[in-house]
Amino acid sequence: MPQQTVQQHTRLGREFLPGCNLMQLTEKQVAQFKQSLWEHGVICVRKQHLTAPQLKEFAIATFGDSTLGRRPKPIDPEIDLDLQSPGVSILGNPKRHSTDIVGKLAWKWHHDKDHLPKTEGMDMNTLYVVMLYGVEIPPEGIDGKLHTTEFLDMVEAYNNLSREHQQQLEQTSMYHLSPITPQPGSDIPMKLHPIVSTHKVTGQKGLYLGSNTSIKVGMEEKPKEAKLFWQELFETVLESTPVYAHVWQPGDIVFWDNSQVMHAGTPYDANQYKRVALRVGVVDNTST
Ligand SMILES: [Fe+2]
């Protein structure tokens, strides 16, 4: 599959306020931060030293009390207490060098949690902003590559399609399924989402493809056709749209507008290196 990967992108990946301490932003800077996120789709803040409760505190102070997964989990005595907080997921292999990696599914291209029910009044996915804080980062990926998270600008992807293709897709929706339970079934709610969405804040149109488990309306009983439709569309996107790769440094926090970009993690040698990343998802954007 043709794929052009870049580390500098015209829109994605802007560093916000170099040298700042995220916990000490002024009200004006918080407003600028949000503006930058909507404008750039992916932004990063570097050299941060936060605990899990602080990361969540920042999410709530910035976007309102709308973080995902507040079900309290029992404290894991094998993991640093500073990394644990309800609503903050720990990704990677935080306990030991092990191939038992939390979040391996993230190595496939996807929008996060696209199968969740939609929020009333929102055209976009329920999970609006994702924050990923790299606490401990492998110094390299595999096969001589850098350790990165890759992003695709789905607004650019839409704009790169022919007008005819855009119009075709604007008529169509897909069912979005959890990647963990990809088979449609009576007890699995399937969320219907238009393939072309209009962003609530910027008004720009973008493609919203979920993951390769998404099923075009009318293909519910034709899984092979549904997969082929998704793959061909995604290949068209990859052929015309450069992939932006964020090269991780410890202390980076990458924020993305989940409705504007797709992302994919990249593998690393988990027998040799540990990776600890904290993830917070914001499920609403009413405080834009
Ligand atoms: Fe993800």
Residues whose N, C-alpha, C, O or C-beta is under 5 A from the ligand:
A	BS01	LIG	A106 D112
